[in-house]
Each structure stands twice: as structure tokens, then as C-alpha cells.
Amino acid sequence: MAPIRLAIIGLSGTNLSSWASVAHLPYLLSPRGKAQYKIVAICNSSIESARLAIETFHLPSDTRPYGSPHDLAQDANVDFVVCSTRVDKHYESIKPSIAAGKAAFVEWPLASNISQVRELAELAKEKRIKSLVGLQGCVTAPGVAVRELLEQGLIGKVLSSEVKARGGTGDRDAVPESLRYFTQLEMGGNAITVGFGHLWDLLQFVLGDTQDIRSRLQLQRPKVGLLSSTTSTVVDTIKSDVPDLASVTASLKGAKYIQDGASLFVNFRRGQPFPGEPHLTWSIHGERGEINFTADGGTTPRTMASRPINIVLHDFAANQVQEVGWSWESWCQELPTAARGVAMLYEAYARGDKTAYSDFDHALKRHEQLEEILAERR
């Protein structure tokens, strides 16, 4: 089968640490990725910027540069459009391609606000296109391992689950200049929608969708420092309207391995954990045992994968504790850690496995939950 002809919106030729370059390109430029996909176009804020990206990453000379999402949408030789811009540009960047009937992969969050998310989801349905959103919980190897433990019935039915999470940004008092928008709720990308949002999706991939969601949010540190990209020192202080503390409770729906009404408790705080503690501690309490999941790196798939993740199982009857092994597929281990979850999404899409990636309808459901949670901010 011929490779899927792909265009990328937002591949920077100057910012070599952009998400498109560190998370998407490693797979797409690998032999395995090239067997499934062919990059045929790049779209940036100008044609010159797109050409620079093509040159910087040594893409084929026939890769077409675009400076407008509308022009890209008219390219009949593009099957699949990847949007990896800043979140406040997602809507305007991807809508023309969806309207033109092209399949779309948009990074998470899908858009800046719930109205834009609904419009994109409805347009995708109207145009009958395939869609994919960059939530990696359903393909993240350690998350898949925990779900398999539950499905095997090793701890009986889940009675409750507790989460203590610290992350969202690397520092409680400051953010890099490039993440200034994390302090503006209206932009759509922040510690709650990203740091908490990715975790929230992972929890529900493993435990099932939640119901009866209740939350309390607080903005503890309204003044946030801006860190210079060159000196890493605070160069300015700005006001934030984004909560930095979220306490969320919910109940779980009954399933083969979940007791109906089982409780989920999540406590999330922006910034570093207490010295010596992991960023994430997640306990799942069952009838016959308990699972303890710890991640030293962070709360998102990317930050989790950057440092050790441990899964430990306690068998109540035997009173034995054992570490549970987990691993990425062998081909995936050859990629940088930041690229593995994204690579698994590309693989699932290429083989047409809709159970292994999230589409725009799924994204809308998660956005609606986050909207409900954020409505309780103080």
C-alpha cells in the first residue's frame, strides 16, 4: 500500500525543540515511519519559513512549502494534515483542511475553547473525515500495562483509586518565556488542560469514564515569573488567571473489573514535588490487592517517560509485593522517549485501529469534562 501523504503545520526550522520536531519527526523520518507515511508539504506562517524547515530537516526537495492553511487545504496531493502549532492557532490552522475533506491529526488540546472544539468535531463528522488527537494515554506502555493487570483480575474489582500529582510546569513560581500563554486561561493551553488533562485521560483509559465529577480549584500563586530562554533567570513577573491547584473527585462506572460507584480522588498541583518524592503517585485499590504506580518525571506521557516509572503489585492473600515489568515495543524503543507515544498513535492510525487512538469526538468528551472541572475555579 502506498504511504499516506502527509503535511505538517507548525514544523519550525529555527526552534529545533518544537514538539513537531522532537515528537513527530523521529518516527516519520525513521524507516518504519517512511513505510507508512510520506511528508509531502510543510505549512508555516510564511512560505519562507516553510522552506527553511524543509532545508533544516533535510526533507525531500519536492516537499511543497505553504504559508497559508487555506492554500495547503487546496493541495489535492495531501491526504493527512498534522497540526502541531500552539494551541490558540489550532482552530484556524486545521479548519480549512477539514473543510476540504482531509484527514487530520491535531495535538492536544484540540482548540482554545469548547466552542471551537465542538465546531471542529461537528465539521469532521459532517465531512466524514478520519480524525486523531494527540492524547497518548491509550498507547502509553506503562498505562497499557496497568490496564492489563486490571483486566487479568489480579486485584479483583477496583474499589477506589487515589492520585497525587505534581507537574504541569517545571517550576511552581515561574514559566519559560515561550510558555507565557500558560498564564492566560483563554488561550486554552495551560497546566490544567495539559499537565492535568493528559493525566485525566490516562486515568480514564485505565479505569473507564468517570461520572459525578466534582472539583475545587484554587489559584495559589497569581504572580508568575517569566524565565529568559537564554539565561534561565526571571526577567519579568506577570499575573495569571489559571488555577494551579485542582482537587477532583468522581465515581467510576461498573465494569468487569470496576465496582460500580468506585471512587476516584485526584490532587494536582502545578510545580515541583516535595524533594525526594515522585511527580506522580497513583494507587489503585482492589478487592484482593493494590497497584502502586509512580512516575519520577511528570504527569504527561512525555514527562513521565523522561525518568523512571515503577509499577508495584501487592497481593493481599499472599502478602507479597512484586514489581511489574513493562516495556515499549522493540521498534519503538529505538526512538527518543518524547516520540514514542506519538509514534504509537501514527502506527494505530495507519493500520486503521480506531480502538488505539482518540478522535475528535473523544477529545470533545474530555474537553467537556475539563470545562466542568474548571467551572468550579475560585
Backbone torsions as a table, in degrees:
resi	resn	phi	psi	omega
1	MET	NA	138.4	-178.5
2	ALA	-66.9	145.7	178.5
3	PRO	-59.6	149.6	175.6
4	ILE	-70.9	125.8	-177.3
5	ARG	-81.8	118.8	-166.6
6	LEU	-120.4	143.0	172.7
7	ALA	-120.9	144.7	178.0
8	ILE	-116.2	127.9	172.5
9	ILE	-102.4	118.6	175.0
10	GLY	106.3	21.0	175.7
11	LEU	-88.7	106.4	-176.3
12	SER	-81.4	137.2	175.7
13	GLY	-90.2	-6.1	179.8
14	THR	-111.5	-34.0	178.0
15	ASN	-95.9	92.7	-174.2
16	LEU	-74.6	-5.4	177.1
17	SER	-104.0	12.9	178.0
18	SER	-63.4	154.9	-177.0
19	TRP	-60.3	-37.0	179.5
20	ALA	-62.0	-39.3	-177.2
21	SER	-78.8	-36.9	-176.1
22	VAL	-88.8	-24.7	-175.3
23	ALA	-109.2	-31.2	-176.8
24	HIS	-96.8	-47.7	-173.7
25	LEU	-62.4	-38.9	-177.6
26	PRO	-53.9	-41.1	177.5
27	TYR	-75.0	-47.4	-174.9
28	LEU	-61.9	-29.5	-179.9
29	LEU	-95.9	0.1	177.2
30	SER	-80.6	158.8	177.8
31	PRO	-55.1	-40.0	179.4
32	ARG	-66.1	-42.2	179.3
33	GLY	-66.1	-41.5	-179.0
34	LYS	-65.9	-25.1	177.4
35	ALA	-70.5	-22.5	-177.0
36	GLN	-105.8	-31.6	-173.0
37	TYR	-134.5	151.6	173.6
38	LYS	-132.0	120.5	176.9
39	ILE	-75.3	117.3	-177.0
40	VAL	-114.4	-12.6	-178.2
41	ALA	-155.0	149.8	174.4
42	ILE	-127.8	133.9	178.3
43	CYS	-123.7	124.8	175.9
44	ASN	-130.8	-166.6	-177.3
45	SER	-69.6	-17.0	176.1
46	SER	-151.0	160.2	177.6
47	ILE	-63.4	-37.2	179.1
48	GLU	-62.1	-42.0	179.2
49	SER	-64.8	-39.2	178.0
50	ALA	-65.6	-41.2	178.4
51	ARG	-63.1	-39.2	178.9
52	LEU	-61.9	-42.5	179.0
53	ALA	-62.8	-40.5	179.3
54	ILE	-62.3	-42.5	179.6
55	GLU	-70.1	-44.0	-176.4
56	THR	-59.6	-41.4	-175.3
57	PHE	-100.1	12.0	174.4
58	HIS	53.8	44.9	175.9
59	LEU	-75.5	158.6	-178.7
60	PRO	-52.5	145.3	-176.4
61	SER	-63.2	-20.6	179.2
62	ASP	-89.9	6.5	175.0
63	THR	-66.3	127.5	-172.3
64	ARG	-87.9	131.3	178.4
65	PRO	-92.9	138.9	176.9
66	TYR	-131.1	148.1	177.1
67	GLY	-114.2	8.3	-178.5
68	SER	-147.5	131.1	176.2
69	PRO	-60.1	-30.3	179.3
70	HIS	-68.2	-40.2	178.2
71	ASP	-67.3	-41.9	177.8
72	LEU	-58.5	-41.5	-176.7
73	ALA	-61.0	-22.3	-178.5
74	GLN	-87.5	-4.1	-178.5
75	ASP	-76.7	108.9	-177.0
76	ALA	-70.6	-12.9	-178.4
77	ASN	-93.0	8.6	176.7
78	VAL	-107.5	124.9	179.3
79	ASP	-96.1	-33.8	-164.7
80	PHE	-141.3	125.0	-176.5
81	VAL	-113.2	125.7	179.0
82	VAL	-101.7	124.0	179.4
83	CYS	-108.0	112.4	-179.3
84	SER	-129.7	45.2	175.7
85	THR	-90.1	-179.3	171.0
86	ARG	-64.4	149.0	-170.1
87	VAL	-57.4	-35.5	-178.2
88	ASP	-70.4	-7.2	177.0
89	LYS	-105.0	-4.0	-177.0
90	HIS	-57.6	-50.9	-173.5
91	TYR	-58.2	-53.3	-176.7
92	GLU	-71.1	-25.7	-178.0
93	SER	-78.1	-38.5	-172.7
94	ILE	-98.6	-23.3	-175.9
95	LYS	-56.1	-44.4	179.9
96	PRO	-58.9	-38.7	-179.4
97	SER	-69.4	-38.2	177.3
98	ILE	-64.9	-43.3	179.5
99	ALA	-61.1	-29.3	179.2
100	ALA	-83.9	-0.2	176.1
101	GLY	88.2	17.4	180.0
102	LYS	-90.4	145.3	174.7
103	ALA	-67.1	153.3	-172.8
104	ALA	-140.1	141.7	173.0
105	PHE	-122.9	112.8	-179.4
106	VAL	-117.1	133.2	177.9
107	GLU	-65.4	160.8	178.9
108	TRP	-88.9	140.6	-4.3
109	PRO	-68.0	154.6	-176.0
110	LEU	-64.0	-40.3	179.5
111	ALA	-157.2	178.6	-172.6
112	SER	-73.1	-30.9	-176.2
113	ASN	-146.1	167.3	-173.6
114	ILE	-65.6	-30.3	178.5
115	SER	-65.3	-44.8	178.3
116	GLN	-65.8	-39.6	179.2
117	VAL	-61.3	-47.2	179.5
118	ARG	-60.9	-41.8	-178.9
119	GLU	-63.8	-43.6	179.4
120	LEU	-65.8	-40.6	179.2
121	ALA	-65.0	-41.6	179.2
122	GLU	-68.1	-39.0	179.5
123	LEU	-66.6	-40.1	177.9
124	ALA	-61.9	-39.4	179.2
125	LYS	-68.6	-42.1	-179.6
126	GLU	-62.5	-40.7	-178.1
127	LYS	-85.3	-5.3	179.1
128	ARG	56.0	43.7	178.7
129	ILE	-96.3	158.9	171.7
130	LYS	-81.9	138.9	-178.9
131	SER	-133.2	153.8	-178.9
132	LEU	-146.0	137.8	176.8
133	VAL	-120.4	149.6	-171.3
134	GLY	-78.8	42.1	170.6
135	LEU	-88.8	119.9	-171.6
136	GLN	-101.1	0.8	-175.9
137	GLY	-55.0	-37.3	-175.7
138	CYS	-73.5	-10.9	-179.7
139	VAL	-123.7	0.2	-179.3
140	THR	-72.8	123.6	-171.7
141	ALA	-53.8	-47.9	-179.4
142	PRO	-65.6	-34.3	177.0
143	GLY	-66.1	-42.5	176.7
144	VAL	-61.3	-38.8	179.9
145	ALA	-63.3	-41.7	179.2
146	VAL	-65.2	-43.5	179.7
147	ARG	-61.5	-39.3	179.3
148	GLU	-64.5	-36.7	177.0
149	LEU	-61.0	-41.8	179.5
150	LEU	-67.7	-42.8	-178.8
151	GLU	-63.8	-28.9	178.2
152	GLN	-77.9	-7.0	177.5
153	GLY	73.4	22.9	-174.3
154	LEU	-68.4	-23.7	176.8
155	ILE	-116.9	13.1	-176.3
156	GLY	72.0	-162.1	179.5
157	LYS	-72.9	142.4	177.7
158	VAL	-70.7	128.3	179.1
159	LEU	-99.9	-31.4	178.4
160	SER	-167.6	165.9	178.5
161	SER	-149.0	139.3	-178.6
162	GLU	-127.2	140.5	-177.9
163	VAL	-132.4	131.5	172.6
164	LYS	-121.1	114.5	-173.3
165	ALA	-127.7	139.7	176.9
166	ARG	-133.6	124.6	-178.6
167	GLY	166.2	-142.3	-178.5
168	GLY	88.4	-43.0	170.7
169	THR	-144.9	163.4	-175.8
170	GLY	-75.4	-15.5	-175.6
171	ASP	-139.8	141.2	-179.3
172	ARG	-72.8	-25.3	-174.0
173	ASP	-103.6	-13.6	-172.3
174	ALA	-149.2	161.3	173.9
175	VAL	-135.0	153.5	175.0
176	PRO	-61.1	154.9	178.3
177	GLU	-54.9	-35.9	-178.6
178	SER	-66.3	-19.3	179.5
179	LEU	-106.8	23.9	177.2
180	ARG	-51.4	-37.9	-177.4
181	TYR	-65.3	-15.0	176.4
182	PHE	-64.8	-12.8	-179.9
183	THR	-95.6	1.5	-176.7
184	GLN	-120.2	107.3	-174.6
185	LEU	-57.5	-36.7	-175.8
186	GLU	-65.7	-18.9	-179.8
187	MET	-71.4	-28.7	176.0
188	GLY	96.4	-18.9	177.9
189	GLY	-111.2	121.3	-177.3
190	ASN	-164.6	-177.0	-176.8
191	ALA	-63.4	-29.2	-179.8
192	ILE	-77.8	-51.8	-176.6
193	THR	-70.3	-30.6	-178.1
194	VAL	-97.9	-64.9	-176.8
195	GLY	-60.7	-46.9	176.7
196	PHE	-80.0	-38.9	-174.4
197	GLY	-60.6	-44.3	177.5
198	HIS	-63.1	-41.9	179.1
199	LEU	-64.1	-43.8	-179.6
200	TRP	-58.0	-40.6	178.8
201	ASP	-69.5	-40.7	178.2
202	LEU	-61.2	-44.2	-179.4
203	LEU	-58.6	-40.2	-177.5
204	GLN	-79.6	-24.1	171.9
205	PHE	-63.3	-40.4	-177.4
206	VAL	-80.4	-45.0	-171.0
207	LEU	-99.1	-10.4	-176.3
208	GLY	94.8	163.3	-177.1
209	ASP	-62.6	143.8	-179.6
210	THR	-89.4	164.8	174.6
211	GLN	-145.2	168.0	180.0
212	ASP	51.3	52.3	-178.4
213	ILE	-75.9	131.3	175.9
214	ARG	-133.2	144.9	-174.9
215	SER	-147.1	158.3	168.8
216	ARG	-136.7	127.7	-179.5
217	LEU	-122.8	152.0	-179.2
218	GLN	-143.0	144.6	171.9
219	LEU	-103.9	97.6	-175.3
220	GLN	-79.8	-36.4	-175.1
221	ARG	-124.4	84.0	-177.1
222	PRO	-69.1	-20.3	178.2
223	LYS	-101.0	123.6	-174.8
224	VAL	-123.4	132.2	177.4
225	GLY	-78.7	150.1	174.7
226	LEU	-106.2	124.9	-177.4
227	LEU	-93.1	129.2	177.3
228	SER	-62.1	138.3	179.2
229	SER	-72.2	-16.7	-178.4
230	THR	-102.2	-36.3	-176.1
231	THR	-109.4	-11.6	-177.2
232	SER	59.2	23.4	175.5
233	THR	-105.3	157.2	-179.8
234	VAL	-73.2	120.9	-178.2
235	VAL	-108.9	-10.0	179.3
236	ASP	-163.6	160.8	175.3
237	THR	-127.0	128.9	-177.3
238	ILE	-126.8	165.3	-179.2
239	LYS	-94.5	135.9	179.4
240	SER	-109.6	147.7	172.7
241	ASP	-118.3	17.3	-178.9
242	VAL	-99.8	124.3	177.9
243	PRO	-56.3	143.6	177.6
244	ASP	-115.4	6.8	176.1
245	LEU	-139.9	128.1	179.5
246	ALA	-133.4	127.7	174.6
247	SER	-119.4	115.4	-173.4
248	VAL	-125.4	133.2	173.3
249	THR	-122.0	151.1	178.9
250	ALA	-159.5	167.7	174.0
251	SER	-114.7	156.1	-177.4
252	LEU	-105.3	148.1	178.1
253	LYS	-78.9	145.0	179.2
254	GLY	-62.5	139.4	178.3
255	ALA	-151.4	-179.5	-177.4
256	LYS	-53.6	-38.5	-177.5
257	TYR	-119.3	16.1	178.6
258	ILE	-127.2	126.7	174.6
259	GLN	-71.1	133.9	179.5
260	ASP	-61.8	127.7	-179.2
261	GLY	87.4	5.5	176.5
262	ALA	-55.7	144.5	-173.4
263	SER	-94.9	143.2	173.4
264	LEU	-122.2	127.8	179.3
265	PHE	-121.9	124.6	-179.2
266	VAL	-128.2	126.9	174.7
267	ASN	-120.1	118.9	-176.7
268	PHE	-124.1	130.5	176.3
269	ARG	-131.9	134.0	179.6
270	ARG	-69.5	137.9	175.3
271	GLY	112.0	-164.5	-174.9
272	GLN	-78.2	153.5	172.2
273	PRO	-79.7	173.2	173.1
274	PHE	-61.0	140.3	-178.8
275	PRO	-50.7	129.2	178.8
276	GLY	91.5	-13.3	178.6
277	GLU	-95.0	152.2	176.9
278	PRO	-73.8	160.1	175.7
279	HIS	-66.0	-31.7	-175.6
280	LEU	-135.0	126.6	171.0
281	THR	-125.3	121.4	-174.9
282	TRP	-130.3	119.2	179.3
283	SER	-111.9	136.7	175.9
284	ILE	-121.2	115.1	-175.3
285	HIS	-98.0	123.4	-179.2
286	GLY	-117.4	177.8	179.8
287	GLU	-64.3	-37.1	-173.0
288	ARG	-118.0	2.4	-178.2
289	GLY	-177.3	-177.0	-177.1
290	GLU	-144.0	143.9	176.6
291	ILE	-113.0	133.7	176.9
292	ASN	-120.1	122.2	-176.0
293	PHE	-117.6	123.2	177.8
294	THR	-128.0	139.9	178.0
295	ALA	-129.4	119.7	-178.3
296	ASP	-75.5	-22.1	-170.3
297	GLY	-85.8	-39.0	-176.3
298	GLY	165.8	-163.2	-173.9
299	THR	-110.5	-12.1	177.1
300	THR	-97.4	159.1	178.9
301	PRO	-53.8	-39.0	-178.8
302	ARG	-66.9	-49.9	-177.1
303	THR	-72.0	-34.1	175.7
304	MET	-57.0	-44.2	-174.2
305	ALA	-73.1	-11.9	-175.6
306	SER	-75.2	-18.8	-178.8
307	ARG	-142.0	174.1	-173.1
308	PRO	-57.7	143.1	173.1
309	ILE	-122.3	128.5	-179.2
310	ASN	-121.2	135.7	176.2
311	ILE	-121.5	122.9	-177.1
312	VAL	-125.2	136.1	-178.4
313	LEU	-113.5	129.0	175.9
314	HIS	-109.4	117.4	176.0
315	ASP	-91.3	113.7	-174.9
316	PHE	-63.5	-46.6	-174.3
317	ALA	-62.4	-44.3	-179.2
318	ALA	-85.9	-11.9	-175.2
319	ASN	52.1	44.8	-179.8
320	GLN	-117.4	142.6	177.5
321	VAL	-117.4	128.6	180.0
322	GLN	-137.8	143.8	177.4
323	GLU	-79.3	138.6	-178.5
324	VAL	-101.7	126.1	179.0
325	GLY	-79.3	149.8	175.9
326	TRP	-153.3	157.0	179.5
327	SER	-161.5	155.7	171.5
328	TRP	-75.1	160.9	173.8
329	GLU	-60.0	150.9	-171.8
330	SER	-57.3	-43.2	-179.5
331	TRP	-64.3	-32.7	-177.4
332	CYS	-72.6	-30.6	-179.6
333	GLN	-65.3	-17.7	179.2
334	GLU	-77.6	-13.2	-179.0
335	LEU	-91.5	157.5	172.8
336	PRO	-58.2	150.5	-175.6
337	THR	-58.4	-36.6	-178.6
338	ALA	-64.6	-22.4	-174.7
339	ALA	-95.8	-8.3	-170.3
340	ARG	-69.7	-46.6	179.5
341	GLY	-63.1	-43.2	178.0
342	VAL	-62.5	-40.8	178.3
343	ALA	-60.1	-41.5	179.3
344	MET	-64.6	-33.7	176.1
345	LEU	-66.1	-44.8	178.1
346	TYR	-60.1	-42.3	179.7
347	GLU	-62.0	-44.9	-179.5
348	ALA	-62.9	-41.1	179.8
349	TYR	-65.0	-43.9	-177.4
350	ALA	-62.9	-35.4	-179.9
351	ARG	-89.5	-1.3	176.2
352	GLY	75.4	25.7	-179.3
353	ASP	-90.6	90.5	-176.2
354	LYS	-69.4	-13.8	177.7
355	THR	-78.9	-11.8	-173.7
356	ALA	-111.6	12.1	171.4
357	TYR	-149.8	159.9	-176.7
358	SER	-100.9	134.8	178.6
359	ASP	-101.5	-173.5	-176.4
360	PHE	-65.4	-33.1	177.7
361	ASP	-64.0	-40.4	176.6
362	HIS	-64.2	-43.5	178.8
363	ALA	-59.9	-41.0	178.8
364	LEU	-60.7	-42.2	179.1
365	LYS	-60.7	-44.4	179.4
366	ARG	-67.8	-39.2	177.4
367	HIS	-63.0	-39.4	178.9
368	GLU	-64.5	-38.5	177.0
369	GLN	-64.3	-44.4	179.3
370	LEU	-64.6	-35.7	176.6
371	GLU	-62.1	-41.1	177.8
372	GLU	-64.9	-41.2	179.6
373	ILE	-66.4	-45.6	-178.1
374	LEU	-69.2	-20.0	178.3
375	ALA	-63.9	-18.3	-178.6
376	GLU	-95.6	11.8	-178.6
377	ARG	-65.9	150.1	179.7
378	ARG	-112.2	NA	NA
